[in-house]
Amino acid sequence: MFDKRKSRLVASGSQQKQGRDFFESCSPTCSVCVCVCVALFCQIALRLILGLTSTIGWRSIDMDALSAFISSKLAVGEHVYMKMPKGFDTLQDTHCPSLNRCSYGLCQSPRAFYMLTREVYINAGFTQLKSYNCVFMKIECNIIGGPASLSPEDVINHGAFVSMSNVPPAQRIYPSCPHSAAALFIIVYVDNIALRYNCDEFVEQFEASIRI
């Protein structure tokens, strides 16, 4: 006996023509197996992040976006029409729906969802790694009276995570973070993301920014 019956509308993306039904379909994905040319660089980027977040006090969360592709809209200038699915036979000959949002199966859906998440992350105060578009970061000084801004270069060059790994609670801006720099890294895998963080407050702010 079934408690639920679920269905999902899927477009026939194999029938789309580039330049007519879609323009861009590339979605940056954090993976070491994208292609031979970039595999080495991907490994370096991932190992750098894992190395920075391997110290005591760091935690990780893996998240999966629900109904990811239908949350994003088609790009301006893209018009996609679909045949009515089975079950709507009375409208089959007289109606041809035009999509306002992306759907599963469309070639441009991963790209559109990436652009949506990119906008959300940047509006939430994250910085996109220029050399690797799948990584977003938020880093702030965690010492009262410390510098107003802290760049990723400062963290790498001066070891902000480990140079003062035991900041006294009375001197912390964020009580949950034991390091001198509070940080949150977002690693994107299409509709899945991996969080590496040392500050619970950043995670709470992030969850509030993506909650619909």
C-alpha positions in Angstrom: 0.0 0.0 0.0 1.4 3.4 -1.0 1.2 6.4 1.4 2.1 8.9 -1.4 2.1 9.1 -5.1 4.7 11.4 -6.5 5.3 12.7 -10.0 7.7 15.2 -11.6 7.4 17.1 -14.8 10.5 16.5 -17.0 11.2 18.3 -20.2 12.7 16.5 -23.3 15.9 18.5 -23.3 17.3 16.3 -26.0 15.0 18.1 -28.5 16.3 21.5 -27.6 18.4 23.4 -30.2 21.3 25.6 -28.9 20.8 29.2 -29.9 17.1 28.8 -30.1 15.9 27.0 -27.0 18.9 27.8 -24.8 22.2 29.7 -25.0 24.4 28.7 -22.0 24.3 25.4 -20.2 27.6 25.3 -18.4 27.4 25.1 -14.6 30.7 25.1 -12.6 30.9 22.0 -10.4 33.4 21.3 -7.7 34.8 17.9 -8.9 38.2 16.4 -9.5 36.9 14.5 -12.5 35.5 17.2 -14.7 38.2 16.7 -17.4 41.8 15.8 -17.6 42.9 19.4 -18.3 41.5 20.8 -15.0 41.7 17.8 -12.8 45.0 18.8 -11.3 43.9 22.3 -10.5 40.6 21.0 -9.0 42.6 18.8 -6.7 44.8 21.7 -5.6 41.8 23.9 -4.8 40.0 21.1 -2.9 43.1 20.1 -1.0 43.7 23.7 0.0 40.2 24.1 1.4 40.4 20.7 3.2 43.8 21.6 4.5 42.6 24.9 5.9 39.6 23.3 7.5 41.4 20.3 9.0 42.3 22.0 12.2 40.5 21.5 15.5 37.3 23.5 15.8 36.1 23.0 12.2 32.9 21.2 11.3 31.1 20.2 8.1 27.6 20.0 6.8 26.4 18.5 3.5 23.1 19.9 2.2 20.8 19.0 -0.8 18.5 21.6 -2.4 14.9 20.5 -2.6 13.2 21.1 -6.0 16.4 22.9 -7.1 15.8 23.5 -10.8 12.2 24.6 -10.6 13.3 27.3 -8.1 15.3 29.2 -10.8 13.9 31.3 -13.7 14.8 31.1 -17.3 17.3 33.7 -18.5 16.1 36.8 -20.2 15.6 36.2 -23.9 15.0 32.4 -23.5 11.6 31.1 -24.5 10.8 27.5 -24.0 7.5 25.8 -25.0 6.4 22.3 -24.1 3.8 19.9 -25.2 1.1 19.2 -22.7 2.0 16.1 -20.6 -0.2 13.0 -20.5 -3.4 13.5 -18.5 -4.2 16.9 -20.1 -5.5 15.4 -23.3 -8.4 17.9 -23.6 -5.9 20.7 -23.9 -3.4 18.8 -26.1 -4.4 20.3 -29.4 -5.2 23.8 -28.4 -2.7 24.8 -25.9 1.1 24.9 -25.8 2.5 26.1 -22.4 5.3 28.5 -22.1 7.7 28.0 -19.2 8.4 30.8 -16.8 10.7 28.7 -14.7 13.2 26.0 -15.4 12.2 22.4 -15.3 14.0 19.1 -14.9 15.4 18.0 -18.2 16.1 21.4 -19.7 19.7 21.9 -20.9 19.9 25.3 -19.2 18.5 24.3 -15.8 21.8 23.6 -14.0 23.2 26.9 -15.3 20.1 28.9 -14.2 20.2 27.3 -10.7 23.9 28.1 -10.4 23.2 31.8 -11.3 20.4 31.9 -8.7 22.5 30.4 -5.9 25.4 32.7 -6.9 23.2 35.7 -6.5 21.9 34.5 -3.1 25.4 33.8 -1.7 26.8 37.1 -2.8 23.8 39.0 -1.4 24.4 37.1 1.9 27.9 38.6 2.1 30.0 35.7 0.6 32.9 36.2 -1.8 33.3 34.0 -4.8 36.7 32.5 -5.3 37.9 34.1 -8.6 40.2 31.2 -9.5 37.5 28.5 -8.8 33.9 29.5 -9.3 32.5 26.6 -7.2 33.8 28.0 -3.9 32.2 30.8 -1.9 33.7 32.1 1.4 32.9 34.4 4.2 35.8 35.4 6.5 35.8 37.9 9.3 38.1 38.8 12.2 37.0 37.2 15.4 39.0 39.4 17.8 37.4 42.4 19.4 39.3 45.5 18.3 40.9 43.6 15.4 41.1 44.7 11.8 37.7 45.5 10.2 38.3 43.3 7.2 40.2 40.1 6.6 41.1 38.9 3.1 41.6 35.3 2.1 45.3 36.2 1.4 45.7 37.2 5.1 44.4 33.9 6.2 46.7 31.9 3.9 49.8 34.1 4.3 49.6 34.7 8.1 47.7 31.5 9.2 44.9 33.4 10.9 43.1 30.1 11.7 46.1 28.6 13.6 48.2 31.6 14.7 45.8 32.3 17.6 43.8 29.1 17.7 42.7 29.6 21.3 41.2 33.0 21.5 39.8 33.7 25.0 36.0 33.8 25.0 36.0 37.4 26.4 37.9 38.6 23.3 35.8 36.8 20.7 33.3 38.6 18.5 31.6 35.2 17.7 31.5 33.1 20.9 31.3 29.7 19.1 34.4 30.3 17.0 37.7 29.5 18.8 40.0 30.9 16.1 41.1 34.5 15.4 39.2 34.3 12.0 35.6 33.2 11.7 34.9 31.6 8.4 32.5 29.6 6.3 33.4 27.9 3.0 30.6 26.8 0.6 31.6 24.1 -2.0 29.1 23.8 -4.8 28.1 20.5 -6.5 25.2 21.6 -8.7 22.2 21.2 -6.3 24.4 19.9 -3.5 26.6 22.0 -1.3 29.2 21.2 1.3 29.8 23.6 4.2 33.1 23.8 6.0 33.0 26.3 9.0 34.3 27.2 12.4 31.5 29.6 13.4 28.0 28.5 14.2 26.7 32.1 13.8 27.8 32.1 10.2 25.8 28.9 9.5 22.7 30.3 11.2 23.0 33.5 9.0 23.5 31.4 5.9 20.5 29.2 6.6 18.3 32.3 7.2 19.5 33.8 3.9 18.5 30.7 1.8 15.3 29.9 3.6 12.2 30.6 1.4 
